[in-house]
């Protein structure tokens, strides 16, 4: 299984709020800081459209490395969004879970890796494939 799903945890409506600087900070040239204001940011409101149908999934593997996914990346998965070609999805193939880029072309579905060393997953006849949800955000720690 590529980019395996390690664990699934249901979101709660009681996510803690975090300190948030409401201004934009450029990733390019520095700009003078306005008054440093700290507000509260509700991560659930920021990252989820359908809180009761949203899960957080920890991913492992390197099949999505070109999308910035490394071991331990959390994926925010909305189970109510209609999956479309190009979406990153959580899929169940028979009894196994995977996270891949959905591609639909000429009525044929493929699950593609974002790493050229992994082959496409093309469902075989008789195989059960279910799209569980659409990945809407990724959360990961940077090495410090």
N, C-alpha and C positions, 0 to 999 in steps of 0.2 A: 504494500500500500504506500503510495507517495503522498507526502505532506499529510501524514495521518492525523486524525483528530485524536488528541490525547484525552481531553475531558470536556464535558459539556456542563455548564452551570447556568441555570435559569436566572435571568435578570430579576432584580427586585425593584419595587417602586420606591425603595428606601435607600438608594445610592447616596453616599455622602457627597456633599458639595465640596469643591476644592477652591483654593484661592486663585484668582484670575486677574490678570492685567488686561483691561478691556481694549487697550490700544494695540495696533499692529506693530510688531517688531520686525524690521527688515532682515532678511537672511543675506542681504548683499552689503551695501554700504551702511555704516552706522548713521543714526539720526539722533538729534538731541532728544532726551527723554522729557516728555511733558510731566506734569505732576504725576508722580508715581502713585496711581490709585489702585487699590486692590479691592475687587468685588468677589462675589461668590458665583461660581459657574456650576450649573447642574449638568453633570456629564451625561446623565440619562436623557435629558431634554436635548442636549447637543448631538448625541450619537444615535438616538433611536427615534424612529417614526412611529413604531408600533410596540411600545414597551412590554405589553403582555405577550407578545409573540417574538420577542427578541432574546437571543441567547448569546453568551460569551463562550467562545471555544478556543482552547489553547492548541496551537498547531505545532507540529514537529516535522522535520525533514527539510530538504532544500529544493523541492521541485517548483517552488514559487519564488525563488531567490531574486529574480529580475523584477519582482513587485515589492522587494524589500522585506519579504517574509524570512525570518530566521527562526531557529528553534526557540520555542517559548512565546512567539508572537500570539497575542490575543486577537481573535477575529470577532467582530460584532456581526451577528447573523440575524437577519430579519426573515422570519418564516412566512410573512404575509405578502412580501413583494413578489411580483410575477417575474420569474427568471427570464432574462433575454440573452441573446448571443452577445458575448463580450463580458458578461457579468462573472465575477468570481463567485463560485457557489460551493456549498457543502452538499455532497452527493452520497447516497448509499448505493453501492453496487453489490447486489445480493446481500451479504451480511456485513460487508466492509464499508467504512466511511473514508472519504477522501475530500480534499479541497482542491479545486482546479478551476480553470477558466472555461466557461461553457461556450461552445461554438456550435451554432446550428446553421447548416448550409445545405440548400436543396432538400430540406426535410430530414437530413441526417444529423445526428447529434454526436459530438466529440467532446471529451473533457481533455483540455490541453494544459500542459505544464508551462510555467514561465521559466524554464530552464531547458536549454536545447539537448541536454543529456538524457532527458526522459521522453519516452514515446507517448503519443496521444493514446488516450483510452477510448476505444471505439466499442460500444456495447455489442456483444455477440448475441446471436439469436438464442432466445430462451433466458437470457440474463435479465434480471430485474434491476432497473436503474430508477432511483427516486431522487429528485432534487429536494433537499430538505429546506434550504433557505439561501438567501443572497447575502454575501458578505458586503457590508456597507461601510465598515471602517476597520482599520488595523491599529493595534496598540502594541508598542514594543519598547523595551528598555534599550538604551544605548550603553555601550561599555564605558565605565567611568573608573 
